Amino acid sequence: MKKSIQKPDPEAKVIQLSSHNILEDKSPALSGDHFHNAPPYLDGWMLLFLQFKIHGVKSAKTLKLIELDLKYFYQFFQEYNGSNDIRAWSPQITTRFIQHRQKLGEKPSTILRRLSSLSSFGKWTHGLRPDLFPLGVPTVGVRAPRQEALLPKGLTGQQVSLLIDAAQNAITLKQGNSKKSRVIQRPYRNYAIFQVLLGGGLRREEVVNLNLEQFQGRKLINVKCKGNVYRNVLLPQEVAQAIQTYLTQERPLDAQHFPNATALFLKTSSRQHASEFGALSVRSINKMMDALTTAANAHLPEEKKFSVTPHMLRHTHALDIMKRTKDLTYVQRRLGHQSLNFIARYTQMTAEEEFDVLDSLGQ
């Protein structure tokens, strides 16, 4: 009888390598012979996959998630199968792993991502060494738990207006108050970032990675998206004006303290120690949105108060475009997604919209 599987330690190393490490020299110049002669150790093949298929291709965040997915499978594989021999990996073991993660209470979306990582790893390894898998690709036919499609959560028009008012009030307060300790120090920057998130549909990571030369009039050029995809983003007039105002009113104050600054949006000069290049962090945008949301909720009754994340502004942007254009391909291009499958969520109707359609039939 198999012993019960314990929940993996989240603080454990990503992949515990055995003494059979086939990448001891960590050399990126391995030839096809290395793959052909590589011993059948699961941890070694995971290293090969990460180094040759993922590292340098996927973002650092995606790399970390794939490493985590492989770590959990490696731990399960060793306990369930009692060995490190990749030849014992079969679709049935993959299924048992999925069932194990379900018992741990993981969300279907997380389990789906783990299965996707395993599928990529299994297909890549099978393509190089089909002899390792006598039953074929070890993830074929394995299904992740079903999850209900969720509508992307966007903001209402009133909520957007309240956020804009709060951002503009901060600018007014800064203009009329010389005591910086009582006001937000860079309200023009914060308003410009808010507009880029809402009117440009950018992710937080895309915003903090923007360089000054990428802003050209009414567009941002060569914006790097997930999967090393680049796109040009046309900007509404209000967004372009907000950026230009920030460049005139505030950025010079910080640029003089960051001589190597290339980022479009800079930290305040009082935080120079954090980065000699002055680039903002994703956390900085989170804090900015938290402060803006608090100000927008300040005078609302409790039942009308709302929460906002930076990504909700991107969803709001996509939903608004979808309502206006009904063009799924344009929304895909606008958001920088490689697949239409993800964008299809924006075509779903709310219950209220569906009732309106049904009630109008036959009229």
C-alpha positions in Angstrom: 0.0 0.0 0.0 1.3 3.4 -0.9 2.0 5.7 2.1 0.0 8.9 2.3 1.5 11.9 0.5 2.3 14.8 2.7 1.9 18.4 1.6 5.2 19.7 0.2 7.1 22.3 2.1 6.7 25.6 0.2 10.1 26.7 1.5 11.9 23.7 0.0 14.4 24.2 -2.8 12.8 24.3 -6.2 14.2 21.0 -7.4 16.3 18.8 -5.1 18.9 17.3 -7.4 20.3 13.9 -6.8 23.9 12.9 -7.2 23.1 12.0 -10.8 23.0 15.7 -11.9 23.6 15.6 -15.6 24.3 19.3 -15.8 27.2 19.5 -13.4 29.1 22.1 -15.4 25.9 24.1 -16.1 27.3 24.6 -19.7 24.8 26.1 -22.2 26.7 24.5 -25.1 25.5 20.9 -24.6 25.1 19.1 -27.9 22.4 16.6 -29.0 24.6 13.8 -27.8 24.1 15.0 -24.2 20.4 14.5 -24.6 20.9 11.1 -26.3 23.2 9.8 -23.6 21.6 11.5 -20.6 20.6 9.0 -17.9 16.9 8.6 -17.1 16.8 10.7 -14.0 13.8 12.9 -13.6 15.6 15.7 -11.8 18.3 15.9 -14.5 15.8 16.1 -17.3 13.9 18.8 -15.4 17.1 20.8 -15.3 17.7 20.3 -19.1 14.1 21.4 -19.8 14.4 24.6 -17.6 17.8 25.5 -19.1 17.2 24.8 -22.8 13.5 25.4 -23.2 12.4 27.9 -20.5 15.3 30.0 -19.3 15.8 33.1 -21.4 12.6 32.5 -23.3 10.0 33.0 -20.6 9.8 35.8 -18.1 11.4 35.5 -14.7 8.0 35.3 -13.1 6.9 32.5 -15.5 10.1 30.6 -15.0 9.6 30.7 -11.2 6.1 29.3 -11.6 7.2 26.5 -13.9 10.0 25.6 -11.5 7.5 25.4 -8.7 5.2 23.2 -10.7 8.0 20.8 -11.5 9.2 20.8 -7.9 5.8 19.7 -6.6 5.6 16.9 -9.2 9.1 15.8 -8.5 8.3 15.5 -4.8 5.1 13.6 -5.5 6.8 11.3 -8.1 9.5 10.3 -5.6 7.1 9.5 -2.8 4.5 7.8 -5.0 6.8 5.9 -7.3 9.7 5.4 -4.9 12.3 6.3 -7.5 13.8 9.0 -9.6 13.6 7.0 -12.9 11.7 9.1 -15.5 10.8 5.9 -17.4 8.2 5.2 -14.7 6.3 8.4 -15.5 3.0 7.5 -17.2 -0.3 9.3 -17.8 -1.7 7.4 -14.8 0.9 8.9 -12.5 0.1 12.4 -13.9 -3.5 11.7 -13.1 -2.6 10.7 -9.5 -0.7 13.9 -9.2 -3.6 16.0 -10.3 -5.9 14.1 -7.9 -3.3 14.7 -5.1 -3.3 18.5 -5.7 -7.1 18.5 -5.7 -7.1 16.8 -2.3 -4.8 19.6 -1.0 -7.5 22.0 -1.9 -5.8 23.8 -4.8 -7.8 26.0 -7.1 -8.6 24.4 -10.5 -6.8 27.3 -12.3 -3.6 26.5 -10.3 -3.9 22.8 -11.1 -4.5 23.6 -14.8 -1.2 25.6 -14.8 0.7 22.8 -13.2 -0.6 20.3 -15.7 0.3 22.7 -18.5 3.9 22.9 -17.2 4.1 19.1 -17.0 2.7 18.7 -20.4 5.3 21.0 -21.9 8.0 19.2 -20.1 6.8 15.8 -21.1 6.3 16.6 -24.7 9.8 18.3 -24.9 11.5 15.3 -23.3 9.5 12.8 -25.4 10.5 14.7 -28.6 14.2 14.2 -27.7 14.0 10.8 -26.2 10.9 8.8 -27.0 12.6 5.7 -25.7 12.1 7.0 -22.1 8.3 6.8 -22.4 7.2 3.4 -23.6 3.5 4.5 -23.1 4.0 7.7 -25.0 3.8 11.3 -23.8 3.1 10.9 -20.0 0.5 13.7 -19.9 -1.7 12.7 -22.9 -5.3 12.3 -22.0 -4.9 13.7 -18.5 -7.6 16.4 -17.8 -7.4 19.1 -15.2 -10.5 19.6 -12.9 -13.2 21.6 -14.6 -13.6 25.2 -13.6 -16.3 27.6 -14.3 -15.4 30.4 -16.7 -15.3 33.7 -14.8 -16.1 37.0 -16.3 -13.2 39.4 -16.0 -13.9 41.9 -13.3 -14.0 45.5 -14.5 -15.0 48.8 -13.0 -18.2 50.7 -13.5 -18.3 54.1 -15.1 -19.0 55.7 -11.7 -16.1 53.9 -10.1 -13.7 55.1 -12.8 -14.9 58.6 -12.4 -14.3 58.5 -8.6 -10.8 57.3 -9.2 -10.1 60.0 -11.7 -11.5 62.6 -9.3 -9.3 61.3 -6.5 -6.2 61.5 -8.7 -6.9 65.0 -9.9 -7.7 66.1 -6.3 -4.2 65.0 -5.3 -2.8 67.2 -8.1 -4.8 70.2 -6.9 -3.8 69.6 -3.3 -0.1 69.4 -4.3 -0.4 72.7 -6.3 -1.8 74.6 -3.3 0.3 73.1 -0.5 4.0 73.6 -0.1 4.3 71.1 2.8 5.2 67.9 0.9 4.6 65.7 4.0 0.9 66.3 3.8 0.4 65.5 0.2 1.3 62.9 -2.4 4.7 63.9 -3.8 4.3 62.8 -7.4 0.6 63.1 -8.2 1.2 63.9 -11.9 3.2 60.7 -12.2 0.5 58.7 -10.4 -2.2 60.1 -12.6 -0.2 59.3 -15.7 0.3 55.7 -14.6 -3.3 55.3 -13.8 -4.2 56.5 -17.3 -1.8 54.2 -18.9 -3.2 51.2 -17.0 -6.8 52.2 -17.8 -6.5 53.8 -21.2 -3.6 51.7 -22.5 -4.5 48.4 -21.0 -1.0 47.7 -19.9 0.1 45.3 -17.2 2.0 46.5 -14.2 5.2 44.9 -15.4 4.9 46.5 -18.8 4.5 50.0 -17.2 7.5 49.8 -14.9 9.6 48.5 -17.8 8.7 51.4 -20.1 11.7 53.5 -21.2 11.6 57.2 -22.0 12.2 56.7 -25.7 9.2 54.4 -26.0 6.8 57.3 -25.5 6.3 58.9 -28.9 3.5 61.3 -29.1 0.3 59.3 -29.0 1.8 55.8 -28.8 4.1 53.6 -26.9 6.4 51.6 -29.1 7.9 48.1 -28.6 6.1 47.3 -25.4 7.3 43.9 -24.2 4.5 41.5 -23.3 4.4 38.0 -22.0 6.1 35.4 -24.1 8.6 37.9 -25.5 6.0 39.4 -27.7 6.3 43.1 -28.6 3.5 45.5 -29.6 2.9 49.2 -30.2 0.1 50.7 -28.1 -1.8 53.7 -29.4 -2.9 56.1 -26.7 -6.1 58.1 -26.2 -5.4 61.8 -26.2 -6.1 62.1 -22.4 -3.5 59.4 -21.7 -0.8 61.0 -23.9 -1.5 64.4 -22.3 -1.2 62.9 -18.8 2.2 61.4 -19.6 3.4 64.6 -21.3 2.4 66.7 -18.2 4.3 64.4 -15.9 7.4 64.7 -18.1 7.2 68.5 -17.9 6.1 68.9 -14.3 7.7 66.1 -12.2 10.1 63.8 -14.0 12.9 66.5 -14.3 12.9 66.8 -10.4 13.9 63.1 -10.1 15.9 62.7 -13.3 18.6 65.0 -12.0 19.2 62.7 -9.1 19.2 59.6 -11.3 21.8 60.3 -14.0 21.5 56.8 -15.4 17.7 56.9 -15.5 16.1 55.5 -18.7 12.7 54.5 -17.2 9.7 56.6 -18.3 8.3 56.7 -14.8 10.8 57.4 -12.0 10.8 57.0 -8.2 10.9 60.2 -6.2 14.5 61.4 -5.7 14.2 60.8 -1.9 14.2 57.1 -2.7 17.4 57.3 -4.7 19.0 54.6 -2.6 16.6 52.0 -3.9 17.8 52.0 -7.5 20.5 54.1 -9.2 18.4 53.9 -12.3 15.3 55.2 -10.6 12.9 52.6 -12.0 9.6 52.0 -10.2 8.7 48.5 -8.9 5.5 46.6 -9.3 4.9 47.1 -5.6 5.1 50.9 -6.0 2.1 50.7 -8.5 0.2 48.5 -6.0 0.7 51.1 -3.2 -0.3 53.9 -5.6 -3.5 52.2 -6.5 -4.3 51.4 -2.8 -3.9 55.1 -1.9 -6.0 56.1 -4.9 -8.7 53.7 -4.0 -8.8 54.8 -0.4 -9.2 58.4 -1.5 -12.0 57.4 -4.0 -13.9 55.6 -1.2 -13.4 58.3 1.4 -16.9 59.8 1.2 -18.9 56.7 0.1 -21.3 54.8 2.3 -20.0 51.4 3.4 -22.1 49.5 1.0 -20.8 51.4 -2.0 -17.1 51.2 -1.3 -15.1 49.2 -3.8 -11.7 47.6 -4.1 -9.4 48.0 -7.1 -6.3 46.2 -8.3 -4.1 47.5 -11.2 -5.1 44.5 -13.3 -8.8 45.5 -13.0 -8.0 48.6 -15.0 -6.7 46.4 -17.8 -9.9 44.4 -17.7 -12.0 47.5 -17.7 -10.1 48.7 -20.7 -10.7 45.4 -22.6 -14.4 45.2 -21.6 -15.0 48.8 -22.8 -13.3 48.1 -26.2 -15.3 44.9 -26.6 -18.6 46.6 -25.9 -17.7 49.4 -28.4 -16.2 47.4 -31.3 -17.3 43.7 -30.8 -13.9 42.9 -32.4 -12.3 40.0 -30.6 -9.2 40.1 -32.8 -8.6 43.8 -32.0 -8.9 43.2 -28.2 -6.4 40.3 -28.6 -3.9 42.6 -30.4 -4.6 45.5 -28.0 -3.8 43.4 -24.9 -0.9 41.6 -26.4 -2.3 38.1 -26.0 -1.0 35.3 -28.3 -4.2 33.2 -28.0 -7.8 34.1 -28.6 -8.9 31.5 -26.0 -8.1 33.8 -23.1 -9.7 36.8 -24.8 -12.9 34.9 -25.4 -13.8 35.6 -21.7 -14.6 39.1 -22.7 -17.4 37.9 -25.0 -19.4 36.4 -22.2 -22.6 38.2 -21.3 -23.6 39.1 -17.8 -26.9 37.7 -16.5 -28.5 41.1 -16.9 -27.4 41.3 -20.5 -28.6 37.8 -21.3 -32.1 38.6 -19.8 -32.3 41.7 -22.0 -31.5 39.6 -25.1 -34.1 36.9 -24.1 -36.8 39.4 -23.3 -36.3 41.2 -26.7 -36.9 38.0 -28.7 -40.1 38.0 -30.7 -40.7 41.7 -30.2 
